[in-house]
Structure formats: structure tokens, C-alpha cells
Amino acid sequence: GGVSTHVGPFVDFADVGTLLTAAGFTLPTVDIDTIKLGYPNAMVLMEHLQRMGEGNACASRRTDRISADMFLSAACVYDEMFKLEVDDGVHDDESIEASIQIIYAIGWTPDDSQQKPLERGSATRKIGEDVVVDKTTPGGSSE
């Protein structure tokens, strides 16, 4: 028995830019899309994860297989906890939801032609100086 991870480790979105910088890239830009998918049940979800190669690739992972009882228990718990939300607060009791995140990251190799930040304290204006509040519209809006 016992419980251990059976998928690869998750990447913290905030660390991606740091990884790019540590690898020698400059001007890192990172974006993320979160997509929610519906599945009929946890068994189908787990089969899709396996076929996508989303098993645990960690060197320290357990190599023994989980028991059928553990697999069924995990599937039942998932089916109960993650019902597919079809509308605000309305759930489809026949389906489950899984979220995937796609992280896009770009960085540039350093070059003298790239923009450089100005020295700290060299600003001549405050950030809020160019914001205009329209008081004729309820709640105001900025331009």
C-alpha cells in the first residue's frame, strides 16, 4: 500500500522566468493558459494521462504498481471531489473536470542592441501622473 505521486512534478509558474534567466537568457516573458476539460470519469482521465506520457518521470519514484483497490479508491474520490462545472455553481453529476496548464516562455540571448533598464531613481515622473479619472462615469474610468 501507501501513497506516492504517479504524475510528474508540477512547475511553479513563478519559477519559469527565473529558470530562463539562470540559463543565460534575457528579457524573459512568461504566459500561461489554464484549460478545463471534462471526462466521463476518473478512469478515462487516468488512461489519457498515461497515453500522453504524463507518468512520473522522477528518478526517486516508486517502481511498484498500485493495487487495483487503491486505483479504484482514488478514482471514486476524484469522481466525488471534481464534478464538472457546467455553469456557475451548477455541476454535471455524470462527468468530472480536470485542468491543464500550458506555460509559454521565451527569452533572448544577450546582445548589446537589447534594451537596458535605466538606473534606479532616474525617473522624472511618477507612475500615477498620466492617469486621468473620468468623474462623469459611475465608478470612474482611467484613460
LOVO-934275 format. One line per 5 residues: number of its first residue (from 1); their letters; for each residue x, y, z of N, C-alpha, C, O, CB. Coordinates in pm, 1 decimal, decimal comma, padded with zeros to 6 digits. Atoms other than C-alpha are relative to their C-alpha. Glycine has a CB too. Example, Ala and Ser with C-alpha at 12.3 -4.5 7.8 and 13.67 -1.06 7.14 Angstrom:
1> AS> 00089,0:-00119,0:00000,0:01230,0:-00450,0:00780,0:00090,0:00120,0:00000,0:00193,6:00118,1:00066,5:-00099,2:00002,7:00124,6; -00082,0:-00119,0:-00006,0:01367,0:-00106,0:00714,0:-00077,0:00109,0:00073,0:-00026,1:00219,8:00089,9:00041,4:00046,2:-00141,5;
***
This chain:
1> GGVST> 00079,7:-00117,4:00000,0:00000,0:00000,0:00000,0:00084,5:00124,5:00000,0:00199,2:00124,3:-00044,7:-00090,9:-00000,6:00115,6; -00068,8:-00127,6:-00005,4:00095,7:00357,0:00055,6:-00038,6:00089,1:-00116,3:-00095,4:00043,7:-00215,6:00149,3:-00021,1:00001,6; 00033,8:-00097,2:00102,4:00054,6:00668,8:-00149,2:00127,6:00069,5:-00045,1:00209,8:00109,1:00037,5:-00104,1:00102,5:00052,2; -00110,2:-00078,5:00055,1:00308,7:00831,3:-00377,6:-00048,9:00062,3:-00130,0:-00154,7:00026,4:-00181,6:00128,4:-00088,1:-00023,4; 00041,6:-00068,5:00122,2:00295,7:01054,7:-00681,3:00006,6:-00096,1:-00118,8:00093,5:-00183,0:-00125,5:00088,5:00124,2:-00025,8;
6> HVGPF> 00000,1:00080,4:00121,5:00210,2:00895,4:-01013,6:-00004,1:00087,1:-00124,4:-00028,7:00038,2:-00234,6:-00117,7:-00095,6:00000,3; -00015,9:-00092,6:00111,7:00245,9:01203,2:-01231,8:00126,2:00080,1:00025,4:00178,6:00081,0:00136,8:-00125,0:00093,8:-00016,5; -00120,5:-00079,5:-00015,1:00541,2:01429,5:-01293,9:-00023,1:00118,2:00091,8:-00137,4:00156,5:00116,7:00048,8:00047,7:-00134,9; 00014,5:-00115,9:-00089,5:00611,4:01721,6:-01062,0:-00057,4:00119,6:-00075,1:-00035,7:00135,3:-00195,2:00135,9:00037,4:00062,9; 00059,3:-00117,9:00059,8:00421,6:02042,6:-01124,9:00099,9:00114,9:-00000,8:00179,0:00129,5:00092,5:-00127,3:00040,0:00074,8;
11> VDFAD> -00088,7:-00115,0:00012,9:00606,8:02353,2:-01242,7:-00069,8:00121,5:00059,3:-00184,7:00150,3:00025,7:00039,3:00024,9:-00149,0; 00054,3:-00123,4:-00055,7:00551,4:02668,6:-01040,2:00019,4:00110,0:-00103,9:00131,6:00138,5:-00145,8:00069,0:00037,1:00136,4; -00001,2:-00102,7:00103,8:00461,5:02942,1:-01288,4:00104,0:00108,5:00028,6:00171,2:00155,7:-00063,1:-00138,2:00062,8:-00013,1; -00092,2:-00108,4:-00036,6:00671,0:03198,5:-01097,0:00145,7:-00038,1:-00021,9:00230,3:00050,0:-00037,3:-00020,7:00039,4:00145,2; -00139,0:00043,6:00015,0:00986,8:02988,3:-01135,8:00047,5:-00005,9:-00144,7:00167,9:-00014,3:-00169,0:00017,0:-00134,6:00062,3;
16> VGTLL> -00038,2:00016,2:00139,8:00981,6:02970,4:-01516,4:00090,2:00114,9:-00047,0:00191,8:00090,8:-00112,3:-00125,1:-00008,2:-00088,0; -00084,3:-00115,2:00037,4:01120,1:03323,5:-01568,4:00136,3:-00007,2:00066,1:00237,5:00026,2:00004,4:-00068,5:00131,5:00037,9; -00126,3:00015,0:-00071,6:01385,8:03257,8:-01305,4:00087,5:-00105,9:-00067,0:00209,0:-00088,9:-00077,3:-00025,5:-00037,2:00147,2; -00075,0:00104,5:00070,0:01486,7:02938,7:-01487,9:00059,7:00052,8:-00130,0:00174,3:00022,1:-00162,9:-00090,4:-00120,4:-00028,9; -00051,7:-00057,9:00123,8:01520,7:03129,0:-01815,7:00119,9:00090,4:00027,9:00221,3:00083,5:-00041,6:-00110,1:00079,0:-00072,1;
21> TAAGF> -00108,7:-00090,3:-00035,5:01737,1:03394,1:-01650,7:00122,8:-00078,0:00044,7:00235,0:-00045,2:00006,0:-00044,4:00096,4:00110,1; -00111,5:00082,0:-00047,9:01950,6:03130,8:-01476,8:00069,5:-00073,1:-00115,1:00188,0:-00105,0:-00105,9:-00049,6:-00101,3:00103,6; -00058,1:00067,1:00116,2:02004,6:02964,2:-01816,3:00072,1:00096,9:-00092,7:00126,4:00055,9:-00195,2:-00107,9:-00073,2:-00076,9; -00074,8:-00097,8:00078,4:02152,4:03288,7:-01951,5:-00082,9:00081,4:-00096,7:-00027,6:00160,0:-00173,7:00105,2:-00068,5:-00074,9; 00085,9:-00079,0:00088,5:01851,6:03432,5:-02134,9:-00033,7:00133,0:00064,8:-00031,0:00145,8:00187,2:-00129,0:-00076,9:-00034,3;
26> TLPTV> 00040,5:-00130,9:-00051,2:01745,7:03795,2:-02101,3:-00142,4:00029,5:-00046,9:-00197,1:-00039,4:-00133,1:00098,5:00112,0:-00047,2; 00135,7:-00043,9:00032,7:01409,8:03972,2:-02122,1:-00099,8:-00116,2:-00001,8:-00172,6:-00133,1:-00099,6:-00000,6:00070,1:-00134,9; 00092,4:00113,9:00000,7:01213,4:03662,0:-02017,6:-00145,1:00046,1:00002,1:-00180,6:00142,1:00070,4:00027,1:-00091,3:00119,7; 00142,9:-00025,3:00002,8:00842,8:03663,3:-02094,2:-00070,3:-00133,4:00018,9:-00039,8:-00230,8:-00050,0:-00043,8:00069,6:-00133,4; 00068,3:00124,9:-00033,1:00610,6:03400,9:-01949,1:-00150,7:00024,9:-00000,8:-00198,0:00125,9:00051,4:00046,9:-00055,0:00139,0;
31> DIDTI> 00145,8:-00008,0:00001,3:00240,1:03341,9:-02010,2:-00054,5:-00139,9:00028,7:00015,1:-00239,8:00010,8:-00053,7:00055,4:-00137,5; 00059,3:00129,1:-00035,2:00002,9:03067,6:-01902,2:-00145,4:-00003,3:-00042,9:-00217,9:00095,4:-00029,8:00012,0:-00026,9:00151,6; 00140,9:00026,1:00030,9:-00324,7:02924,5:-02027,1:-00046,1:-00115,3:00088,0:00022,8:-00216,7:00098,7:-00020,9:-00033,0:-00152,9; 00059,0:00108,7:-00076,9:-00545,9:02715,3:-01799,2:-00124,5:-00045,6:-00074,5:-00215,0:00033,4:-00101,5:-00033,9:00044,3:00147,0; 00110,4:00056,9:00076,8:-00783,8:02485,3:-01982,9:-00068,2:-00106,7:00085,0:-00002,2:-00194,5:00140,6:00050,1:-00059,8:-00135,6;
36> KLGYP> 00075,9:00099,4:-00075,4:-01059,0:02287,4:-01812,9:-00063,1:-00098,0:-00097,0:-00130,6:-00059,0:-00192,3:-00108,4:00067,2:00088,5; 00052,4:00106,3:00085,5:-01151,4:01955,1:-01969,6:-00098,6:-00085,6:00077,5:-00084,1:-00103,4:00198,5:00114,2:-00086,9:-00055,5; 00095,6:00090,8:-00061,5:-01445,2:01726,0:-01899,1:00028,1:-00143,6:-00041,5:00062,6:-00171,1:-00156,4:-00143,0:00039,1:-00037,7; -00017,2:00143,6:00025,7:-01414,9:01349,1:-01872,1:-00119,0:-00074,1:00059,8:-00178,8:-00026,8:00156,5:00135,4:-00053,4:00060,1; 00113,0:00074,4:-00055,6:-01682,0:01085,1:-01812,9:00027,6:-00051,5:00141,1:-00063,6:-00059,7:00223,4:-00034,7:-00116,3:-00090,7;
41> NAMVL> -00035,5:00048,2:-00133,4:-01492,4:00950,4:-01510,3:00152,1:00002,3:00016,4:00224,9:00028,0:-00079,5:-00055,6:-00143,5:00023,8; -00143,0:-00006,7:-00029,5:-01150,2:00932,6:-01343,4:00078,5:-00108,7:-00073,0:00196,1:-00089,2:-00103,4:00023,0:-00011,8:00149,8; -00069,3:00107,4:00072,5:-01064,2:00604,3:-01517,1:00043,0:00047,4:-00139,0:00155,7:00022,1:-00181,6:-00091,0:-00124,7:-00012,1; -00030,8:-00050,5:00133,8:-01080,1:00770,7:-01859,7:00108,3:00107,5:00009,9:00200,6:00110,1:-00071,5:-00127,8:00056,8:-00068,9; -00101,8:-00102,1:-00022,1:-00880,8:01068,7:-01728,9:00136,9:-00064,1:00021,7:00234,7:-00023,9:-00041,3:-00037,4:00087,9:00120,4;
46> MEHLQ> -00128,9:00064,4:-00029,2:-00607,5:00842,5:-01590,9:00055,4:-00072,4:-00122,4:00176,7:-00075,5:-00143,2:-00015,1:-00098,8:00116,4; -00045,6:00064,4:00123,1:-00594,6:00647,7:-01917,3:00059,5:00103,4:-00095,4:00162,7:00078,5:-00157,7:-00116,3:-00075,3:-00068,2; -00052,2:-00105,3:00087,1:-00547,8:00972,2:-02111,1:00134,7:00051,2:00050,6:00226,0:00074,5:-00028,6:-00100,2:00115,8:-00009,7; -00128,6:-00042,9:-00055,9:-00271,7:01083,7:-01873,9:00109,6:-00100,3:-00033,6:00220,5:-00061,8:-00070,8:-00010,6:00017,7:00152,4; -00098,0:00103,6:00030,1:-00094,9:00752,8:-01924,5:00038,4:00002,2:-00147,5:00156,5:-00007,4:-00180,8:-00054,6:-00137,6:00038,2;
51> RMGEG> -00028,5:00001,2:00144,4:-00125,8:00766,4:-02304,4:00071,6:00126,4:-00046,7:00138,6:00125,0:-00150,0:-00129,3:-00016,6:-00078,3; -00073,2:-00122,8:00032,4:00005,4:01124,8:-02308,2:00143,1:-00003,5:00052,4:00221,8:00087,6:00026,8:-00072,6:00121,1:00057,2; -00134,3:00009,5:-00056,6:00315,6:01006,4:-02125,9:00016,0:00082,9:00125,2:00128,1:00116,4:00163,4:00101,9:00042,5:-00101,5; -00005,1:-00083,0:-00119,6:00226,3:01206,0:-01816,3:00015,0:-00083,6:00127,2:-00044,3:-00052,3:00230,5:-00125,1:00085,7:00009,0; -00032,2:00076,6:-00120,2:00351,6:00941,5:-01577,4:00111,4:00070,2:00075,2:00163,7:00171,2:00028,2:00040,7:-00145,4:-00035,3;
56> NACAS> -00103,4:-00061,1:-00082,1:00602,3:01022,2:-01307,6:00137,9:-00034,3:-00055,4:00175,2:-00151,5:-00060,3:-00012,5:-00046,1:00146,2; -00133,3:00021,0:00056,0:00948,5:01067,1:-01460,1:00109,8:00024,4:00103,1:00227,8:00024,1:00068,0:00021,1:00090,8:-00120,1; -00099,7:-00025,7:-00103,9:01122,0:01138,2:-01127,6:00086,3:-00123,6:00024,9:00036,5:-00236,2:00023,0:-00068,7:00043,7:00130,2; -00091,9:00110,9:-00024,7:01427,9:00925,0:-01054,9:-00034,8:-00073,3:00129,5:-00010,9:-00193,5:00140,4:00144,1:00051,0:00005,6; 00028,9:00061,2:-00130,2:01308,5:00860,9:-00697,7:-00141,3:-00057,1:00010,4:-00188,2:-00086,7:00120,3:00020,3:00101,6:00109,2;
61> RRTDR> 00137,3:00050,6:-00003,0:00962,3:00737,6:-00797,7:-00002,8:-00147,4:00039,1:00095,5:-00220,1:00024,5:-00067,6:00019,9:-00136,6; 00019,0:00141,9:-00032,6:00825,9:00407,8:-00676,7:-00017,4:-00077,5:-00129,7:-00085,0:-00031,1:-00221,5:-00123,3:-00021,0:00094,4; 00009,4:00079,3:00123,1:00858,7:00135,7:-00937,0:-00108,1:-00106,5:00007,6:-00145,0:-00164,5:-00094,5:00133,0:-00065,4:-00029,9; 00106,4:00099,6:-00010,5:00592,6:-00096,9:-00798,8:-00133,2:00061,8:-00041,8:-00152,0:00183,0:-00031,3:-00008,9:-00055,8:00144,3; 00131,7:-00045,8:00044,7:00238,2:-00070,6:-00931,4:-00094,0:00014,4:00119,0:-00079,9:-00053,7:00220,6:-00059,6:-00097,7:-00103,8;
66> ISADM> 00100,3:-00010,3:-00106,3:-00053,0:00045,5:-00721,5:-00098,7:-00115,1:-00015,9:-00115,8:-00169,6:-00125,0:-00073,9:00138,4:-00004,1; 00096,5:00110,3:00004,5:-00311,1:-00215,0:-00633,8:-00128,8:00047,1:-00066,7:-00155,4:00166,9:-00076,3:-00029,2:-00054,1:00142,7; 00129,3:-00031,5:00061,7:-00647,8:-00232,3:-00807,5:-00091,4:00070,0:00099,8:-00167,3:00159,5:00062,6:-00067,5:-00127,9:-00053,0; 00082,3:-00063,8:-00102,9:-00814,4:-00139,2:-00477,8:00037,6:00146,8:00018,0:-00050,1:00232,2:00030,7:00014,4:-00074,3:00133,2; -00047,0:-00138,4:-00015,4:-00600,7:00175,5:-00443,4:-00043,5:00082,7:-00121,0:-00086,4:00197,1:-00106,0:00155,3:00004,6:00016,3;
71> FLSAA> 00038,8:-00068,6:00122,7:-00672,0:00269,2:-00806,5:-00149,4:00033,0:00002,2:-00189,5:00145,1:-00028,9:00034,2:-00086,2:-00123,1; 00144,7:-00022,0:-00006,1:-01047,5:00225,5:-00761,2:-00037,0:00101,9:00107,4:-00126,8:00183,6:00087,2:-00072,3:-00131,8:00026,5; 00025,8:-00097,8:-00106,9:-01041,4:00420,6:-00432,7:00031,1:00141,1:-00047,0:-00047,2:00233,5:-00025,4:00083,2:-00033,0:00125,1; -00038,6:-00132,3:00050,2:-00855,9:00709,9:-00594,8:-00100,1:00048,9:-00104,3:-00136,0:00166,6:-00104,7:00142,1:-00003,9:-00060,3; 00096,4:-00038,2:00103,5:-01097,5:00708,5:-00890,5:-00132,8:00043,0:00061,9:-00193,3:00140,4:00017,1:-00022,5:-00116,4:-00097,6;
76> CVYDE> 00126,0:-00035,9:-00067,0:-01401,8:00715,6:-00659,5:00010,2:00135,5:00069,1:-00081,8:00216,9:00060,4:-00038,5:-00107,6:00102,4; -00019,6:-00128,1:-00068,0:-01260,8:01003,4:-00454,2:00003,3:00113,1:-00101,4:-00059,5:00216,9:-00080,4:00130,0:-00001,4:00083,1; -00007,1:-00102,8:00104,4:-01177,3:01200,5:-00770,7:-00138,7:00026,9:-00058,3:-00178,1:00142,0:-00077,2:00097,6:-00043,0:-00111,9; 00135,2:-00016,3:00056,5:-01523,8:01136,6:-00913,6:-00090,9:00082,0:00091,0:-00176,1:00156,2:00042,2:-00063,3:-00136,6:-00025,4; 00082,7:-00074,1:-00094,9:-01680,6:01280,5:-00596,8:00047,6:00143,8:00018,8:-00034,0:00234,7:00034,1:-00001,2:-00071,0:00133,7;
81> MFKLE> -00053,9:-00132,2:-00032,2:-01448,8:01577,2:-00546,7:00003,9:00097,1:-00117,2:-00000,9:00218,3:-00096,3:00137,1:-00014,9:00054,3; -00023,0:-00088,0:00114,2:-01413,4:01712,2:-00900,4:-00108,0:-00015,7:-00106,5:-00079,5:-00054,2:-00219,9:00136,4:-00027,6:-00060,5; 00111,9:00002,7:00094,9:-01756,3:01723,8:-01064,6:00019,5:00110,2:-00103,3:00069,1:00218,0:-00070,6:-00136,6:00017,0:00073,5; -00011,1:-00097,3:00107,4:-01764,2:01905,1:-01398,4:-00097,1:00114,3:00024,3:-00217,4:00092,5:00038,5:-00026,6:-00065,7:-00136,6; 00084,5:-00118,0:-00017,4:-01893,3:02259,8:-01352,0:-00042,4:00048,7:-00137,7:00041,1:00091,0:-00217,7:00074,4:00112,8:00079,2;
86> VDDGV> 00051,4:-00039,1:00131,3:-02117,1:02341,7:-01648,6:-00046,3:00145,3:-00002,7:-00052,4:00206,7:-00109,2:-00114,9:-00091,0:-00040,2; 00043,4:-00138,3:-00011,6:-02239,0:02679,5:-01524,6:00038,3:00044,1:00140,9:00076,0:-00039,8:00222,7:-00156,0:00016,6:-00027,6; -00037,4:-00049,0:-00132,4:-02171,8:02899,7:-01221,5:-00072,7:-00076,7:00109,2:-00192,6:-00058,5:00130,3:-00029,6:00149,1:00012,0; 00056,3:00074,4:-00111,3:-02227,1:02662,9:-00932,1:-00082,5:-00121,6:-00037,0:-00124,3:-00195,9:00051,8:-00082,3:00089,2:00079,2; 00077,7:00115,2:00043,9:-02412,5:02403,1:-01142,4:00095,8:-00107,5:-00049,3:00181,6:-00081,7:-00133,7:-00101,5:00039,6:-00111,2;
91> HDDES> -00091,4:00108,4:00034,2:-02240,8:02064,9:-01171,8:-00070,9:-00110,6:-00077,6:-00189,1:-00137,9:-00056,6:00063,2:-00057,3:00126,1; 00047,5:00117,0:00072,5:-02284,6:01775,2:-01411,2:00042,8:-00121,9:00081,0:00161,7:-00153,0:00087,7:00056,5:-00004,9:-00147,9; -00031,5:00113,0:-00087,6:-02305,0:01471,7:-01181,7:00053,7:-00121,5:-00074,7:00101,6:-00216,1:-00012,1:-00122,4:-00039,7:00077,1; -00046,3:00114,2:00079,2:-02212,3:01237,3:-01467,6:00142,4:00016,9:-00051,9:00197,8:-00076,6:-00109,6:-00093,1:-00022,4:-00116,2; -00133,3:-00026,6:00055,4:-01875,8:01398,5:-01555,8:00090,5:00063,6:00104,1:00044,3:00118,8:00204,0:-00009,9:00090,9:-00123,1;
96> IEASI> -00098,7:-00062,6:-00088,0:-01557,6:01515,8:-01389,0:00079,9:00103,1:-00077,8:00076,0:00108,0:-00200,7:00094,1:-00105,8:00061,7; -00077,9:-00107,8:00060,0:-01327,6:01808,8:-01452,2:00147,7:-00019,6:00030,5:00184,7:-00059,5:00140,9:-00048,1:00137,3:00051,3; -00144,5:-00000,9:-00019,5:-00952,6:01818,3:-01499,7:00053,3:00128,2:-00063,3:00007,2:00168,9:-00169,9:00068,1:-00128,1:-00062,4; -00059,3:-00122,9:00052,1:-00743,8:02132,3:-01550,3:00141,2:-00028,4:-00048,0:00217,3:-00100,2:00016,8:00000,3:00111,3:00107,2; -00137,7:00007,4:00048,0:-00431,5:02153,7:-01760,2:00050,6:00141,4:-00017,1:-00025,8:00233,0:-00047,4:00010,6:-00080,3:-00133,7;
101> QIIYA> -00060,7:-00131,0:00018,9:-00192,6:02442,8:-01776,9:00108,6:-00010,7:-00105,7:00192,5:-00100,8:-00102,5:00057,5:00054,9:00133,0; -00102,4:-00008,0:00103,0:00014,9:02533,8:-02078,9:00080,6:00126,0:00029,0:00025,9:00236,1:00034,5:-00062,3:00002,3:-00145,8; -00087,5:-00113,2:-00031,8:00312,0:02755,8:-01999,7:00082,1:00033,1:-00124,5:00149,6:-00053,1:-00180,8:00093,6:-00032,3:00122,5; -00077,0:-00049,6:00112,6:00463,9:02964,6:-02278,4:00112,0:00085,9:00057,4:00086,5:00175,1:00138,2:-00089,7:00080,9:-00101,2; -00112,8:-00078,1:-00051,8:00810,5:03102,8:-02209,8:00096,7:00030,7:-00113,6:00132,0:-00057,1:-00192,3:00072,7:-00076,2:00114,6;
106> IGWTP> -00101,5:-00037,0:00097,8:01051,3:03297,0:-02428,6:00107,0:00082,0:00069,4:00081,1:00149,3:00169,2:-00061,8:00078,7:-00118,4; -00111,2:-00080,2:-00048,6:01387,2:03452,7:-02363,7:00094,0:00025,3:-00116,2:00090,6:-00046,8:-00215,9:00073,8:-00070,0:00118,2; -00090,9:-00037,9:00107,6:01654,9:03616,1:-02575,7:00143,7:-00020,3:00045,7:00176,5:-00003,0:00163,1:-00023,4:00146,8:-00043,4; -00141,5:00007,2:-00034,9:02024,4:03551,8:-02590,0:00050,1:00142,8:00014,8:00008,8:00230,9:-00060,7:00082,9:-00079,3:-00108,1; -00046,4:-00137,4:-00024,7:02209,5:03856,2:-02454,2:00067,0:00061,7:-00123,5:00140,6:-00004,7:-00196,6:00097,8:00001,6:00117,7;
111> DDSQQ> -00060,4:-00072,8:00111,5:02308,9:04119,8:-02709,8:00007,8:00147,4:00038,9:-00077,2:00196,8:00113,0:-00082,3:-00019,5:-00132,9; -00017,9:-00142,4:-00032,9:02435,0:04478,9:-02687,0:-00113,2:00087,1:-00053,8:-00135,6:00196,7:-00002,3:00132,8:00049,8:-00055,3; 00107,5:-00080,3:00059,5:02142,5:04600,2:-02902,6:-00129,9:-00005,9:00079,7:-00224,2:00066,8:00048,7:-00026,1:-00046,1:-00141,4; 00123,7:00013,2:-00077,9:01882,4:04495,4:-02642,4:-00020,9:00119,2:00091,5:00073,9:00184,9:00134,7:00002,1:-00128,5:00082,2; 00032,9:-00108,6:-00092,6:01702,0:04749,1:-02430,1:00058,4:-00029,5:00137,0:00067,6:-00145,0:00178,6:-00152,9:00019,8:00009,8;
116> KPLER> -00057,9:00013,0:-00134,0:01857,3:04811,9:-02090,2:-00085,2:00084,0:00096,0:-00134,9:00190,1:00058,2:00151,9:00046,1:00002,3; 00075,8:-00080,5:-00096,3:01679,9:04930,0:-01776,5:00078,1:00125,7:00037,4:00201,1:00124,2:00040,1:-00032,2:-00082,5:00126,7; -00064,7:-00122,3:-00046,6:01751,5:05286,1:-01663,9:00046,5:-00021,0:00144,0:00000,9:-00112,7:00212,4:-00096,8:00122,3:-00010,3; -00048,6:00011,1:-00137,4:01936,6:05338,8:-01338,1:-00112,4:00029,2:00098,0:-00201,9:00109,0:00070,1:00118,0:00095,7:00024,0; 00098,7:-00019,5:-00105,1:01731,2:05322,4:-01021,3:00000,5:00146,3:00044,5:00106,2:00205,0:00067,6:00028,2:-00093,8:00119,8;
121> GSATR> 00011,8:-00138,3:-00045,0:01599,3:05665,1:-00920,0:00014,4:00102,0:-00111,4:00016,3:00221,9:-00083,4:00102,2:00027,2:00104,5; -00018,6:-00094,1:00110,3:01642,5:05818,8:-01266,9:-00131,7:00048,9:-00060,0:-00129,4:00127,7:-00154,5:00083,4:-00064,0:-00107,7; 00130,0:-00039,8:00053,8:01266,9:05863,5:-01329,2:-00022,6:00150,1:00020,9:00021,2:00208,0:00120,3:-00113,5:-00081,4:00066,6; 00030,0:-00142,5:-00009,8:01145,5:06216,5:-01393,9:-00147,4:00024,8:00031,9:-00186,1:00137,8:00061,3:00037,6:00070,3:-00129,7; 00142,0:-00010,9:-00029,9:00773,6:06146,9:-01337,8:-00043,4:-00118,2:00084,0:00020,7:-00223,3:00083,4:-00083,1:00008,1:-00128,8;
126> KIGED> 00056,5:00107,7:-00079,2:00562,7:05939,3:-01101,2:-00091,3:-00085,9:-00088,1:-00147,0:-00037,5:-00186,6:-00077,7:00056,4:00121,7; 00082,0:00092,5:00078,4:00375,1:05636,7:-01232,2:-00143,6:00048,2:-00014,3:-00199,7:00034,0:-00123,0:00001,4:-00137,3:00063,5; 00139,7:-00040,4:00003,8:00029,9:05780,4:-01149,4:-00026,3:00133,6:-00066,0:-00142,6:00171,9:-00078,2:-00052,6:00003,9:00136,1; 00020,5:-00133,2:00057,5:00084,5:06120,3:-01316,3:-00082,1:-00001,2:-00127,7:-00155,5:00094,2:-00153,5:00132,3:00063,9:-00027,5; 00069,0:00003,1:00128,7:-00057,0:06012,5:-01652,5:-00138,1:-00062,4:00006,2:-00203,6:-00075,9:-00097,2:00082,4:-00074,1:-00099,1;
131> VVVDK> 00131,9:00060,7:-00013,5:-00373,5:05850,7:-01514,3:-00102,0:00110,5:00023,0:-00087,4:00193,3:00112,9:-00003,0:-00103,9:00116,3; 00106,1:-00099,0:-00010,7:-00686,2:06059,5:-01564,8:-00126,8:-00073,2:00040,0:-00163,1:-00172,9:-00022,4:-00019,3:00079,1:-00134,0; 00123,1:00062,6:-00045,9:-01003,8:05972,0:-01375,5:-00117,7:00081,1:-00051,7:-00126,9:00201,5:-00028,1:-00003,4:-00010,8:00155,2; 00119,9:-00062,2:00053,8:-01332,2:06047,0:-01552,6:-00107,6:-00008,9:00107,1:-00160,1:-00117,1:00133,1:-00045,9:-00068,6:-00133,7; 00096,1:00000,2:-00110,7:-01569,5:06150,2:-01272,3:-00144,3:00008,8:-00047,9:-00235,9:00006,4:00034,2:00028,9:00115,0:00093,9;
136> TTPGG> 00137,2:-00005,7:00050,7:-01874,1:06175,2:-01504,0:-00060,6:-00138,4:-00015,3:-00182,8:-00151,8:-00022,6:-00003,9:00072,4:-00133,2; 00047,1:00137,6:00012,8:-01898,1:05795,8:-01537,0:-00005,2:-00063,4:00137,7:00089,4:-00049,5:00215,2:00091,2:-00082,1:-00094,9; 00005,5:00066,7:-00130,7:-02018,5:05595,6:-01236,2:00119,2:-00095,4:00017,2:00147,2:-00178,4:-00069,3:-00133,5:-00077,5:00015,5; -00116,3:00083,3:-00025,8:-01715,2:05430,7:-01081,8:00126,8:00056,3:-00059,0:00236,1:00013,2:-00022,4:-00022,6:-00136,8:-00053,0; -00117,3:-00059,5:00063,4:-01483,0:05642,7:-01295,6:00069,3:-00098,3:-00091,4:00051,9:-00219,4:-00077,9:00097,3:00050,0:00104,6;
141> SSE> -00081,5:00085,5:00086,5:-01255,1:05509,4:-01564,9:00129,6:00073,1:-00026,8:00134,9:00196,1:-00023,7:-00074,0:-00035,5:-00133,9; -00127,3:-00065,7:00027,3:-00894,3:05572,1:-01645,0:00030,1:-00006,9:-00149,3:-00012,2:-00098,1:-00220,3:00114,3:-00065,0:00081,8; -00036,8:-00008,1:00142,7:-00754,9:05670,9:-01979,7:00147,9:-00022,7:-00014,2:00200,3:-00020,2:-00125,6:-00039,5:00136,8:-00061,5;
***
